Amino acid sequence: MGKFFENLHRVLLAGLILAVLVLLIRHRDIAGTHDFWAWVIRWIHVWFGILWIGLLYYFNFVQIPSMPKIPDEHKPAIGKVIAPAALFYFRWAAAGTVLFGLLTALMNGYLVEALTLQNPVTTIGIGMWLALVMAFNVWFIIWPNQKKALGLVEASADAKKAAARVAMITSRVNTLLSIPMLYCMVLQKVG
């Protein structure tokens, strides 16, 4: 059993299989319908969102505050191994969250109304706009600056330090925005 749990891909596949089994046992009457596909898209959206915000909170609650406490000889492990891997999942989780969130709104018939902040989906529209700003920050501010800070692209020592600060401040902006964004996403009634 231990070997099974040592392989992340097997664990994820088993989780997916269990979710499909629950679907087949509890909701087989909707399989293949529009409601089914709308549910699948929403489920994927939520999964990506958990990954994205989970990593955002990991960076802000764990990694950033812990870096000053880590001895200099151990910091390369974070900068060369852990941070690049976490940032890979972070930015693609942001993209997946936005893509499947927009698809969820489209499939449920409120995409235009939400993006134009019309009633009755104004609240979820605000959440969508906050998420779009956050995703923009991930891809166009945090990631380019992290590449410099981590030495993945050429940069002077001063440029690396400045880039790390910009990435950290922008990550904190996203942490701030995540709180009202999650409020808007969870509390909006749609349909």
C-alpha positions in Angstrom: 0.0 0.0 0.0 2.9 2.3 0.8 4.2 2.0 -2.8 0.8 3.2 -4.1 0.8 6.4 -2.1 4.4 7.1 -3.0 3.3 7.7 -6.6 1.4 11.0 -7.0 0.0 10.1 -10.4 -1.5 6.9 -9.1 -3.1 8.7 -6.2 -4.6 11.4 -8.5 -5.9 8.7 -10.9 -7.4 6.8 -8.0 -9.1 10.0 -6.8 -10.5 10.6 -10.2 -11.8 7.0 -10.5 -13.5 7.4 -7.0 -15.2 10.6 -8.1 -16.5 8.9 -11.3 -17.8 6.0 -9.2 -19.6 8.4 -6.9 -21.1 10.0 -10.0 -22.2 6.7 -11.4 -23.7 5.6 -8.2 -25.4 8.8 -7.2 -26.0 10.7 -10.4 -26.0 8.3 -13.3 -29.3 9.8 -14.5 -27.6 12.9 -15.7 -24.6 11.3 -17.3 -24.0 12.7 -20.8 -26.5 15.6 -20.4 -25.7 19.3 -20.5 -26.1 19.4 -16.7 -23.5 16.6 -16.4 -20.9 18.5 -18.6 -21.6 21.7 -16.7 -21.0 19.9 -13.5 -17.7 18.3 -14.8 -16.5 21.7 -16.0 -17.4 23.3 -12.6 -15.7 20.5 -10.7 -12.5 21.0 -12.8 -12.7 24.7 -12.1 -12.9 24.2 -8.4 -10.0 21.6 -8.4 -7.8 24.1 -10.3 -8.9 26.9 -7.9 -8.0 24.9 -4.9 -4.6 24.1 -6.3 -4.0 27.8 -7.3 -5.1 29.4 -4.0 -3.5 26.6 -2.0 -0.1 27.4 -3.6 -0.7 31.1 -3.2 -1.3 30.6 0.5 1.7 28.2 0.7 4.0 30.9 -0.8 2.6 33.7 1.5 2.1 31.8 4.7 5.0 29.3 4.6 7.7 29.9 2.0 8.2 33.7 2.1 8.1 34.0 5.9 10.4 31.0 6.2 13.1 32.1 3.8 15.0 34.4 6.2 15.2 31.5 8.7 16.7 29.1 6.2 20.6 28.9 6.4 22.2 30.3 3.2 23.7 26.9 2.3 20.1 25.4 2.1 18.5 28.2 0.1 19.6 26.8 -3.3 17.3 23.8 -2.7 14.4 26.1 -2.4 15.4 28.4 -5.3 16.5 25.7 -7.7 14.1 22.8 -6.9 11.1 23.6 -4.9 10.2 27.1 -6.0 10.4 26.4 -9.8 8.2 23.3 -9.4 5.7 25.1 -7.2 5.6 28.1 -9.6 4.9 25.7 -12.5 1.8 24.4 -10.8 0.9 27.8 -9.5 0.8 29.5 -12.9 -0.9 26.6 -14.7 -3.5 26.3 -11.9 -4.2 30.0 -12.4 -4.7 29.4 -16.1 -6.9 26.3 -15.5 -9.0 28.1 -12.9 -9.7 31.0 -15.3 -10.4 28.8 -18.3 -12.7 26.4 -16.6 -14.4 29.3 -14.6 -15.2 31.1 -17.9 -16.4 27.8 -19.4 -18.6 27.2 -16.3 -20.2 30.6 -16.7 -20.7 30.1 -20.4 -22.2 26.6 -20.0 -24.6 27.9 -17.3 -25.6 30.9 -19.4 -24.3 33.8 -17.3 -20.9 34.6 -18.8 -21.7 38.0 -20.5 -23.9 39.1 -17.6 -21.2 38.3 -15.0 -18.4 40.0 -17.0 -20.6 43.1 -17.4 -21.6 43.0 -13.8 -25.3 42.7 -14.4 -27.9 41.5 -11.9 -28.4 38.8 -10.7 -24.8 37.7 -11.2 -23.0 40.9 -10.1 -21.3 39.2 -7.2 -19.9 36.4 -9.2 -18.9 38.9 -11.9 -16.9 40.8 -9.3 -15.2 37.5 -8.3 -14.4 36.7 -11.9 -12.8 40.1 -12.5 -10.8 39.7 -9.3 -9.6 36.3 -10.5 -8.7 37.7 -13.9 -6.6 40.4 -12.2 -5.0 37.8 -10.1 -4.2 35.5 -13.0 -2.8 38.5 -14.9 -0.5 39.2 -11.9 0.6 35.5 -11.9 1.5 35.4 -15.5 2.7 38.9 -16.3 4.2 40.2 -13.0 5.0 37.3 -10.6 6.3 34.7 -13.0 8.6 37.1 -15.0 10.0 38.5 -11.8 10.4 35.1 -10.2 12.4 33.9 -13.2 14.9 36.7 -12.6 14.9 36.2 -8.8 15.5 32.5 -9.1 18.2 32.9 -11.7 16.2 31.1 -14.4 17.0 34.1 -16.7 20.0 36.4 -16.6 19.9 39.3 -14.2 22.3 41.2 -12.0 22.3 40.7 -8.2 20.4 44.0 -7.8 17.9 43.1 -10.5 17.3 39.7 -8.8 16.7 41.4 -5.4 14.3 44.0 -7.0 12.5 41.3 -8.9 12.0 39.1 -5.8 10.5 42.1 -4.0 8.1 42.9 -6.9 7.1 39.2 -7.1 6.5 39.1 -3.3 4.5 42.3 -3.2 2.3 41.2 -6.2 1.8 37.8 -4.5 0.6 39.7 -1.4 -1.7 41.7 -3.6 -3.1 38.4 -4.9 -3.5 37.2 -1.3 -5.5 40.3 -0.5 -7.7 39.9 -3.6 -8.2 36.2 -3.0 -10.3 37.0 0.1 -13.1 39.0 -1.6 -12.7 36.8 -4.7 -13.5 33.7 -2.7 -16.4 35.5 -0.9 -17.9 36.4 -4.3 -17.5 32.9 -5.7 -18.9 31.0 -2.8 -21.8 33.2 -1.9 -23.2 34.0 -5.3 -26.4 32.1 -6.2 -26.5 31.4 -10.0 -29.3 30.1 -12.0 
